Amino acid sequence: MKKEPLNNFSDDTRLLFVDCYCWECGANNVSDPHHIFGRGTKNDDSESSPLNLAPLCRKCHNTVGKNKNEKRYKYFWKTYFFLQNNGYVFTAKEMSFINKYLK
């Protein structure tokens, strides 16, 4: 039996980024939503927030670990402004995520 990944993004969250390009290389074939700050724990689902998603193509997702810390905030701010510019209303989950990672 295949184990379900911890803190997968919901379909609604994935749909927010459906027409995006890869935020690393600009490719149109975005297929791998990247958890910017990791997947979290079972007790804290703030990592499933849309603020934790960076749309990447498979090639870039496979190589993101090489400069992970350096790219974290680049991806976060790109996601933040993307959501804001598209009228997304930040919820308590997003505020929890911001408080946890942007202290």
C-alpha positions as CSV (number, residue, x, y, z in Angstrom):
1,M,0.0,0.0,0.0
2,K,1.4,3.4,-1.0
3,K,1.8,5.9,1.9
4,E,0.1,9.2,1.4
5,P,2.6,12.1,1.6
6,L,2.4,14.2,4.7
7,N,0.7,17.6,4.2
8,N,-0.1,17.3,0.5
9,F,-1.5,20.5,-1.0
10,S,-5.3,20.4,-1.5
11,D,-6.8,20.5,-4.9
12,D,-8.1,24.0,-4.2
13,T,-4.6,25.2,-3.4
14,R,-3.2,23.6,-6.5
15,L,-5.8,25.3,-8.6
16,L,-4.6,28.7,-7.5
17,F,-1.4,28.1,-9.4
18,V,-2.8,26.2,-12.4
19,D,-1.7,28.7,-15.0
20,C,1.7,29.5,-13.5
21,Y,5.1,29.0,-15.0
22,C,8.1,27.5,-13.3
23,W,9.4,30.2,-10.8
24,E,12.9,29.0,-11.3
25,C,13.4,28.7,-15.0
26,G,10.2,30.1,-16.6
27,A,9.1,26.8,-18.2
28,N,5.4,26.4,-18.9
29,N,5.3,22.7,-17.9
30,V,4.7,23.2,-14.2
31,S,4.0,19.8,-12.7
32,D,5.7,19.8,-9.2
33,P,4.3,22.0,-6.5
34,H,7.3,22.6,-4.1
35,H,6.9,23.0,-0.3
36,I,9.0,26.1,0.3
37,F,9.4,25.5,4.0
38,G,8.9,21.7,4.1
39,R,5.8,19.6,4.8
40,G,5.4,20.1,8.5
41,T,4.0,17.7,11.0
42,K,0.7,15.9,11.6
43,N,-0.1,18.4,14.4
44,D,0.4,21.5,12.4
45,D,-1.1,21.9,8.9
46,S,0.1,25.5,8.3
47,E,2.6,24.0,5.8
48,S,-0.4,23.1,3.5
49,S,-1.0,26.9,3.1
50,P,-0.9,28.3,-0.4
51,L,2.0,30.5,0.9
52,N,4.1,27.4,1.1
53,L,3.7,26.5,-2.6
54,A,6.2,27.4,-5.3
55,P,5.2,26.1,-8.8
56,L,8.2,24.3,-10.3
57,C,8.9,22.1,-13.3
58,R,10.2,18.6,-12.6
59,K,13.8,19.5,-13.5
60,C,13.9,22.5,-11.2
61,H,12.1,20.6,-8.4
62,N,14.7,17.9,-8.6
63,T,17.6,20.4,-8.1
64,V,16.0,22.8,-5.6
65,G,17.7,21.1,-2.7
66,K,21.1,22.4,-3.7
67,N,20.4,26.0,-2.7
68,K,17.2,25.4,-0.7
69,N,17.8,28.0,2.1
70,E,18.8,30.8,-0.3
71,K,15.7,30.2,-2.5
72,R,13.2,29.9,0.3
73,Y,12.5,33.6,0.7
74,K,12.6,34.3,-3.0
75,Y,9.9,31.7,-3.5
76,F,7.9,32.8,-0.5
77,W,7.7,36.4,-1.6
78,K,6.9,35.5,-5.2
79,T,4.1,33.3,-3.9
80,Y,2.9,36.0,-1.5
81,F,2.7,38.7,-4.2
82,F,1.2,36.3,-6.7
83,L,-1.6,35.4,-4.4
84,Q,-2.1,39.1,-3.3
85,N,-2.2,40.3,-6.9
86,N,-4.8,37.6,-7.8
87,G,-7.2,38.7,-5.0
88,Y,-6.5,35.8,-2.6
89,V,-7.8,36.6,0.9
90,F,-5.3,35.4,3.5
91,T,-6.8,33.3,6.2
92,A,-5.9,32.4,9.8
93,K,-3.9,29.4,8.4
94,E,-1.8,31.8,6.3
95,M,-1.3,34.2,9.3
96,S,-0.1,31.1,11.3
97,F,2.3,30.2,8.6
98,I,3.7,33.8,8.4
99,N,4.1,33.9,12.2
100,K,5.9,30.6,12.2
101,Y,8.4,31.3,9.4
102,L,8.8,35.0,9.1
103,K,9.7,36.0,12.7
